[in-house]
Amino acid sequence: MANLSLLSTAYRLFSKTRNNLGSSALFLPRSLSNMANETYPLSKTEAVSYLEQTLKITKWESLLRENPLSFLGFMLSQIKLCAPYTNLTFFSKDGIKNPTLEEGKHFMFTKQGGNCFIINPFIEAVLRRLGLQTYCVPASIFHWGSVRFFGHVGIVVRNLTQTDQLYVLDPGNPYLTTEAVPIDFDRSSPSYGTPIFCYKCFMVSPGFVHMCKRVDLSDITKLTDRCHFFVEDDQYWKVLFTYNIFEPQSAPYFVKVNQTFCDDASVFPEVHNDLLLLGYPDGVMVNITRQQCLTVDKYGKTHVTKITDTSQLLTTIRRYFPQYSVERIEMAMKNLENKN
């Protein structure tokens, strides 16, 4: 718990500095004392409907009141079952289209999901409407040998169980990150997850939290990746995301960031050039591209099915993700075929 006072001091210092600089300071958010995301078009009635109807969490009020951390963990697990990480929701008859906040809200209510810029601002708004103190923050993505700065968004929860306590949560990534991680450690958090996917957070300076997954030494294949790893107790942890936890931003900000990725295929070529569809229906990881369907059960058993034509692809998607209409799948396939 030693780092809590340090974070609290840095937190207040950031707020004071931000107030002195004023609202026009480049790249700095509003004061941490005024980080309400009121710009997201979501009412409390809608937030409750999402919990009860979409996520099937019916006794959320008592759970949130009695054990808010358990509530968050259960909610994150339900989101993973209901909101696939995908680019299917980006394709339109006119090509790749950046969904509006209203469209993103529709995708979440209908279990169609999207990328982090659709999922996380929506979930942050749901939590806020339920009375939690939350805000979204920019994050960077670490791929093999490259970093995509501000290519991601995370969620921070404040004052959940004690004053100035911060938690990081991230339902909008492809991984099974189903715990709200308390930022109260000196260097690293406890580990979470399963033997198949194990993750934890590291912090080397206040304000920057690294979410990492455990990997084998054999996975470190490139010299350029050496700086993207932590080593602790003879275990190797590869950095996935780095969150700027003291930089709250509004939902419209992330819509603009997402527009950049939609406009420029060189930033995230995989979003433009292939199908991305990864979810956890019935607790089984299902990862579908145009070439194959990969499934991994809770015991780590892997099965790969090659996909040879559009008809098989459509059938495979509808088998695991019936929430997507035939029309939406065919529209995505037409967009991708036009690029090749």
N, C-alpha and C positions, 0 to 999 in steps of 0.2 A: 504493500500500500504506500510505499515511500514516494512514489511518483505523483500521487494524487495532489499533494500540496503544490508541487512544481507545476502541474498542469493547471491547477486553479489560479496560481499566480500569473502564468503565461496567458491564460484565458482572460483575466481582468486587464492585463497589460494590452492585449490585442484590442479589447473593447475600447479602452481609453485612447489608444493610438488611432483607431478607426474613427472615433468621434472627433478627435482633433483634426484629422485630415479632411473630413467631410465626405459627402456622398459622391463626389466626382473623382475620387482617387482611383487611378487606373488599376484594374484587376482586384481591387479590394471590395469585399462585400459590405452589406449593411452591418451596423453594430450587432454584436452577438446578443445584446439585450433586446434586439428588435428583429428577429430573424423569421417572423411569421411568413409562411408560404401561402398567403391569402390569394395569390394569383392563380392557384390551381382550381379549376372549376369543379369542385366536389363539396357537397353538403354533408352534414353529419348523418342525415338520413341515408344518403348514398353509401357513406362509409360503413354504417351498420349493416346495410343490405349486402355489401360486398363480403363482410365477415360472415354473416349468417347464411346467405344464399349461395355465394360463390365458393367460399372457403369451408362452409359447413361448420363454423364455430358458433354454436348456439348459446353456450354459457360463458361468453367472453367477459361479461361484466364482473362476475364474481372472480374469475381467474385473474383478470387484470387488477382487480382491487387487492386480492389476497397474495398473489405472487406475480408481479408484473414481468419479471425476467422469464418465468416459465411460460407466461402468455406469449411473449415475443418469440421464444423458441418454438412453441407450437404453431404460431401463426406463420413463421418462416418455413416450417416444414410443410404446411398446407399450401403455401404459395408455390413451393417447388413442385408439388403435385399438380398444380392448376395452371401455372404460367410458364410455358416453354420459352427457352431462349432461342429466338428465331429472327430471320429476316423476311419471313413470309408476309408479315404485316406491312412491309415497306413497298411491295410491288403493286403497281396500279396499271391501268391500261396505257398510261403515258410514260411508263418506266418507273424507276425508283422514286418514291415520294416520301418526304419526311412527314410522319403523322402529326397532326395537331394534338393539343392536349385533350380535346374532346374525343378525337379518334383513338388516342391512346387509352383513355378511360373506357371506351367501348371495348377495345381489345382485351383489357383486363377483366371486365365484367363477363365477357364471353369466353374467357380462358384461352385466348389466342396469344397472349403474351407479347413478346417483342424483344428489343435489346434493353440494356441498362437504362437508357434515356427514356424509355417508355415505362418500364417496371418500377424503378426506384423512386422517381418523383411522385408517381401515383401512390405507392405504398407509404411514402413519407406523409403525403396529404391525408391518407386514411388514419395513420397514427395520430397526426395532429388533430384531426376532427374528433378523435376519441379522448383528447385531453392531454396527450403526451407532449413534452417539449422536444421537438425534433427539427432537423434541418438537413438539406442535401449539401454535399460537398464535392468538389471536383477531385478526380483521382487519375493517376497514370497507370497504363497497362504495360507489363513487361512480357514481351514475347521472346522467343529464342533469338538472342543477338540484337534485339531492338527494343526501344522504349517509345510508347505512344503517349506523349504528355497530354493530359486533360482529355484522354480518350475514354474516360469512364466516370461514373458518378456513384457515390456511396451515401449512406444515411448515418447521421449521428443523433443519438438520443441523450438528452441531458436530464439530470436530477431524477433518475428513475427510482433509485433506492436511497440516495443520499445527495446532499447539496454538492453541486459542481462535479458529480460523477458523470463521466462520459462513456457511452457505449457505441461501438461501430457495428453496423449490420449491413448486409449486402445481398438481398434476395435477387437482384438483377444481373447476376453473373451466371455462367454455365455450370458452376460447381455446386456441390451440396454443402453450402455454407449456411447452416440452419441454426446458428447460435449468435446471440448478440454478445460481442466480445467487450468486456469492461476494460477501459484503458486506465488501469491502476497498478501497472507493473513497472519495474525498473528497466528491464530490457526486453522481456518476452512474456507473453501470456501463457496460460496453460494450453495444451493442445486440444482440439475438438475434432469431431467427425468419426470416421470408422477406419479400420485398417486399410480399406480400399482407397479412401480419400481422407487424409489427415491434414489439418491446417492449424496454424496459430499466427499470432501477430507479434511483430517486433517493432520497437521504437528506439531510434538512436538519437533523436532530438525532439523536443516537445513540438507537437503540431503535425508531425509526419508519421503516420502509422503504416507499416508494411504488412499486408496479408500474404502469407506464404503457405505453400503446400510442401509436405514431406516428399523427398525424392531419394533415389539411390545414387550413390557416387557415380555409377555408370551412366546416369542421366546427364551428367555434366560433361558435355561433349565438345563445347566450344570455349575457347579461352575468353571470348568477349562476354560470356555468361558468368564468369567467376565473381564479378562484382554484384551480381544479382542474387547471391546466395548468402544465407546465414548458416553457420555451423554451431550446433549446440549439443552437448552430450553425445558426440560422435554421430549425430544425425544431421542431414542436409536439408535445408529449407529453401526452396526456390521462391523468389518474390513473384507474386501474381499482380498485386495492385498496391499502390501507395496513395493513401488518402490524406488530403490537406484538411485536417479535422477542425481547424479554426477559420475556414473560408466558406461560410454558408452562401449559397446562391439560390436564386429563385428558379421555379420550373421553366419560365420563358428563356432563361439563360441557357438551360440545357437543350431546349428546342433549337436554339441558334447553333450550339455546338454540334448537335446531331445533323443540322442542315449542311454543315461543312463536310461531314462524312458521307452524306448522301450525294453531294455535288462532286466530290473529288474521289474517284475510284482508286487513286494511288494511296490514299490514307488507309483505307480498309478494303483492300481488293477482294477479300473473301466475301464481304457483304454484297459486292456487285457481281461477282463472277460465279458463285455457286450457291446452292441451297444450304442454309444453316437452319437446322431444326434439332434442338437438344432439349429433352425434358425427362420427367421422372413419373410417368403414368404408373400407378399401382406400385410405386417404389422401385421400379426398374429403370435404370438409365437407358434411354433410347436416343441414339444420335444418327440422324438421317441426312445423307447428302444425295446428290443425283447418282452417285456411283454405288453406294452401299448403305445398309442399315446395320448399325452396331448396337448390340444390347449387352448390358452388364447387370447381373442380378446382385442382390445384397451380399452374396457370398463371393463375389468377384468372378463368377463364371461368365465368360465372354462368348458371344456368338455373332458371327458376321454373315450377312446375306448379301450377295452381289445383286445389284439392280441393273437390268439390261435394257429396259425401255420405259417410256413414260407411263404406260398403263400399269406396270408393276410398281412404279414409284407412287402413283396416285393411290393404288390399293394399299401399299405399305403405310403411307401417311395416314390414310383414313382408318386403318386398323388400330394404330396406336394413338392417333390424335383426331378423333371424329369431330372435334369442334371446328375444324377447317372445312369449309365448303369445297365442293369440286371446282366451282368457279374460281375461287381464290387460288387453289393449287395450280389450275391450268393457266391462270394469268401469270403466276410466278414462273412457270415453266416456259411460257411464251417469251417473257422478258429475258430469261437466261439464254434461251436458244438464239435470240436475236443478237446476243453479244458474242456468240461463238461462230 
